[in-house]
Amino acid sequence: MKLYVVPTPVGNLEDITLRALKVLKEVDIILAEDTRQTKKLLDHFQIQKQLFAHHKFNEHKTVEVITEKLKSGLKIALVSDGGTPGISDPGHILISACIKENINVECLPGATAFVPALVNSGFATDEFVFFGFLPHKKGRQTKLKEIALESKTVILYESPFRVLKLLEELQIHIGNERKISTSREISKMFEETNRGSAAELIEHFKKKAPKGEFVVVIEQK
């Protein structure tokens, strides 16, 4: 019995590892954040497997069923729509439950959107803090104040619908002295990185509407 945590490409499907493909072919069941999205990946590599939905809306309810399947001897892979499960995606609850039940968990190395965005920013990579997605309402201002005080490189995730708002908030909290790098559509055809002050990036995205998922990296103090 083993749960395999399998990173999947954040963009180009060819970014998947040979080991990830081997595991996906060998497991009995694949848990997918969005079964339709995962089926596209499996079809591309001609893999036919039983898929079960495992996402933020049902993960609390399905954990017990999944752990029982694992204890029965099944091998199960957990994937997200893109990147490594558990990193701003479902996975942590199931992994914690498996550890408590003495079920083997193996996380394969692979794609995570923030790593290429961090390296591409040109900012210090020896120490950094990952905040993921900020809360939309409750606790958001507290997090922004934490970011303003943080001396290390800071990494955030943001949707195209809120990235302009985030930059405007960052301008208030950190000013325009610390540079910011925004990377979108990592590993896809229209991948793009823009660097500058909060004010410069706000001006840019007011002229060019943001598209795609964003990784926002803030320069160290």
Secondary structure, 3 states (H helix, E strand, C coil): CEEEECCECCCCHHHCCHHHHHHHHHCCEEEECCHHHHHHHHHHCCCCCEEEECCCCCHHHHHHHHHHHHHCCCEEEEECCCECCCCCCCCHHHHHHHHHCCCEEEECCCCCCHHHHHHHHCCCCCCEEEEEECCCCCCHHHHHHHHHHCCCEEEEEECCCCHHHHHHHHHHHHCCCCCEEEEECCCCCCCEEEEECHHHHHHHHHHCCCCCCEEEEECCC
